């Protein structure tokens, strides 16, 4: 499907899929035991923003529904932008299953408010216990699949680690097999406080 086909209405982008998102909670044990990686306290939902007043309405509606979801689950949420102009809902919770539930409920509420096609991805950061480099499990709403993203200094990726995680989680998560759809996510506003 070419971009011109989408722009001129001959084809539509695939609808966002939220069904497989909660599966990441089960992957926590494998990440801890096999890789020595602990989940972070923050997760994020990235959304494509619209221009003008529609953007402000989207931001206001998303903030409202996510605040409700977060309050019910005992989480905190903040909306932030990134360098590429995407809107991020950064959700904080000390308990990983609660964090996953808050991200999942937040995504579902965004869908119910009519913004399904604005959802891009959900991100769950992990970090090695020995203070090593981070790893993110990314859920693509367009594809309905997870992939590992291991960013390194200088905007490089540790592809060996990404492939190792893919092999480890095969059978536990719906995984993205096509390398073309494993996008790098530079500049995510998910950094943990020191």
Backbone torsions as a table, in degrees:
resi	resn	phi	psi	omega
1	UNK	NA	120.6	178.8
2	UNK	-84.7	158.1	-179.4
3	UNK	-64.8	-32.9	178.9
4	UNK	-66.4	-35.1	177.4
5	UNK	-62.6	-39.3	178.5
6	UNK	-68.6	-46.5	-176.6
7	UNK	-62.7	-36.9	-178.0
8	UNK	-94.1	10.4	171.5
9	UNK	79.4	9.3	179.6
10	UNK	-76.3	-27.5	176.9
11	UNK	-140.4	153.3	179.3
12	UNK	-112.2	151.1	173.2
13	UNK	-64.6	149.5	177.7
14	UNK	-64.4	147.0	179.2
15	UNK	-70.0	149.9	178.3
16	UNK	-66.7	142.8	179.6
17	UNK	-115.2	125.1	-179.4
18	UNK	-108.8	-6.7	-169.8
19	UNK	-61.4	-40.0	-173.9
20	UNK	-87.6	-0.6	-173.6
21	UNK	-58.9	-42.5	-175.9
22	UNK	-67.3	-13.2	-178.6
23	UNK	-63.3	-20.0	-177.9
24	UNK	-63.8	-25.2	179.5
25	UNK	-61.1	-35.7	179.8
26	UNK	-72.5	-22.8	-178.7
27	UNK	-77.6	-13.7	-177.6
28	UNK	-56.6	-44.6	-178.0
29	UNK	-61.4	-44.2	178.4
30	UNK	-63.2	-40.5	179.2
31	UNK	-64.1	-40.1	179.9
32	UNK	-69.4	-49.9	-172.1
33	UNK	-79.9	-40.3	-175.6
34	UNK	-87.9	-28.7	-176.8
35	UNK	-115.5	-8.3	-177.8
36	UNK	65.7	33.0	-179.2
37	UNK	-113.2	133.5	178.2
38	UNK	-103.5	146.2	178.4
39	UNK	-71.2	151.2	175.4
40	UNK	-78.6	174.0	178.0
41	UNK	-88.9	-7.1	-176.2
42	UNK	-122.2	145.2	171.3
43	UNK	-133.6	166.8	-178.2
44	UNK	-143.7	151.7	171.5
45	UNK	-115.0	123.7	177.2
46	UNK	-102.2	136.2	-178.9
47	UNK	-131.1	141.5	173.8
48	UNK	-75.3	135.8	-178.3
49	UNK	-102.8	153.7	178.3
50	UNK	-98.0	164.4	-177.4
51	UNK	-87.9	158.1	172.2
52	UNK	67.5	-144.3	-174.8
53	UNK	-66.4	-27.9	178.9
54	UNK	-63.8	-33.7	176.5
55	UNK	-62.8	-46.2	-179.4
56	UNK	-63.4	-37.5	177.2
57	UNK	-66.0	-43.2	177.3
58	UNK	-59.3	-48.6	-178.9
59	UNK	-59.3	-45.4	-179.4
60	UNK	-64.6	-45.8	-179.6
61	UNK	-65.5	-43.4	-179.9
62	UNK	-63.7	-43.9	179.4
63	UNK	-60.1	-45.1	-178.6
64	UNK	-60.9	-50.1	-176.0
65	UNK	-69.7	-35.5	179.6
66	UNK	-71.8	-33.7	176.4
67	UNK	-63.5	-39.3	177.3
68	UNK	-63.7	-48.1	-179.9
69	UNK	-61.4	-44.7	-177.9
70	UNK	-65.0	-42.5	-179.9
71	UNK	-61.0	-43.3	-179.8
72	UNK	-64.6	-28.9	-177.0
73	UNK	-101.8	-0.5	-179.9
74	UNK	76.6	24.0	179.5
75	UNK	-104.5	172.0	174.3
76	UNK	-119.4	149.3	179.5
77	UNK	-137.0	142.9	175.0
78	UNK	-140.1	140.7	176.7
79	UNK	-95.1	133.9	-179.8
80	UNK	-141.2	153.8	174.0
81	UNK	-99.8	162.4	174.1
82	UNK	-117.8	-179.1	-176.6
83	UNK	-65.2	-21.2	-177.7
84	UNK	-96.5	1.0	176.8
85	UNK	89.3	12.8	176.4
86	UNK	-85.5	150.9	176.8
87	UNK	-95.8	128.6	179.5
88	UNK	-114.9	132.3	168.0
89	UNK	-97.1	109.5	-179.1
90	UNK	-95.5	116.4	-175.9
91	UNK	-110.1	131.2	-177.8
92	UNK	-117.4	132.1	175.8
93	UNK	-157.6	138.6	-179.2
94	UNK	-71.2	-26.4	-175.8
95	UNK	-102.1	120.7	-174.6
96	UNK	-60.2	-46.3	177.4
97	UNK	-59.3	-35.5	176.2
98	UNK	-68.5	-37.6	177.2
99	UNK	-61.8	-46.2	178.5
100	UNK	-60.8	-44.5	179.8
101	UNK	-62.1	-40.6	-179.7
102	UNK	-65.6	-41.7	177.9
103	UNK	-64.9	-42.1	-179.6
104	UNK	-64.9	-46.3	178.7
105	UNK	-65.0	-40.6	177.7
106	UNK	-60.0	-44.8	178.6
107	UNK	-62.6	-42.7	-179.8
108	UNK	-65.0	-38.6	178.8
109	UNK	-68.1	-36.9	176.0
110	UNK	-61.5	-41.9	178.0
111	UNK	-62.7	-46.6	-178.1
112	UNK	-64.4	-26.1	177.7
113	UNK	-82.2	1.3	175.9
114	UNK	94.0	13.6	-178.1
115	UNK	-110.5	28.4	-178.9
116	UNK	-51.3	-45.1	-174.5
117	UNK	-75.7	-7.4	176.7
118	UNK	-86.3	-19.1	-178.8
119	UNK	-69.5	127.9	177.9
120	UNK	-103.7	-57.5	-176.5
121	UNK	-157.3	163.8	169.5
122	UNK	-119.1	144.0	-176.3
123	UNK	-129.7	135.1	178.0
124	UNK	-125.1	106.0	-179.6
125	UNK	-76.9	145.1	172.2
126	UNK	-129.3	154.3	178.7
127	UNK	-141.1	140.8	179.1
128	UNK	-64.3	140.3	-179.6
129	UNK	-62.0	-28.2	-178.4
130	UNK	-81.6	12.0	178.7
131	UNK	84.4	13.6	-178.6
132	UNK	-69.7	-171.2	-176.1
133	UNK	-70.3	155.1	-178.8
134	UNK	-77.9	162.3	173.4
135	UNK	-140.7	140.2	-179.7
136	UNK	-120.6	134.9	168.2
137	UNK	-94.5	120.7	-174.6
138	UNK	-111.2	131.4	175.6
139	UNK	-108.4	118.5	177.8
140	UNK	-87.3	118.4	179.3
141	UNK	-68.9	-29.8	178.9
142	UNK	-68.4	-39.2	-175.3
143	UNK	-97.0	-20.3	-177.8
144	UNK	69.4	33.5	-175.1
145	UNK	-141.4	155.6	176.6
146	UNK	-98.9	155.4	167.1
147	UNK	-151.2	159.0	178.6
148	UNK	-93.0	139.9	175.5
149	UNK	-129.2	117.0	-177.9
150	UNK	-115.5	85.8	-178.3
151	UNK	-73.3	145.4	177.4
152	UNK	-132.0	170.3	-179.1
153	UNK	-55.4	149.9	177.7
154	UNK	73.1	23.1	-179.1
155	UNK	53.8	46.6	172.7
156	UNK	-112.1	167.7	-179.7
157	UNK	-124.6	147.3	172.7
158	UNK	-91.5	84.7	-175.6
159	UNK	-66.8	-29.3	177.1
160	UNK	-62.9	-42.6	177.7
161	UNK	-65.8	-41.9	179.1
162	UNK	-59.6	-43.3	179.1
163	UNK	-68.5	-35.5	177.1
164	UNK	-62.8	-44.2	178.5
165	UNK	-64.6	-40.7	178.6
166	UNK	-58.4	-46.5	179.7
167	UNK	-65.1	-39.2	-179.3
168	UNK	-64.5	-41.5	-172.5
169	UNK	-93.9	1.5	177.9
170	UNK	-61.4	128.4	-176.8
171	UNK	95.1	-21.4	177.5
172	UNK	-94.4	-34.1	-176.7
173	UNK	-128.4	153.9	168.3
174	UNK	-72.9	112.9	-172.7
175	UNK	-107.0	148.3	176.6
176	UNK	-81.6	114.6	-179.6
177	UNK	-88.6	-23.5	-177.6
178	UNK	-84.0	114.3	-177.3
179	UNK	-60.5	-26.6	180.0
180	UNK	-64.5	-22.3	-177.8
181	UNK	-101.4	10.5	175.7
182	UNK	-97.5	77.8	-173.3
183	UNK	-75.1	142.5	172.3
184	UNK	-75.3	145.0	179.6
185	UNK	-121.4	80.6	-179.2
186	UNK	-79.0	143.9	173.1
187	UNK	75.2	28.1	177.9
188	UNK	-67.3	138.7	179.7
189	UNK	-86.3	51.5	-177.0
190	UNK	-113.8	12.4	-177.6
191	UNK	-57.7	138.4	177.6
192	UNK	-79.9	148.9	173.0
193	UNK	-68.8	147.2	178.9
194	UNK	-63.4	NA	NA
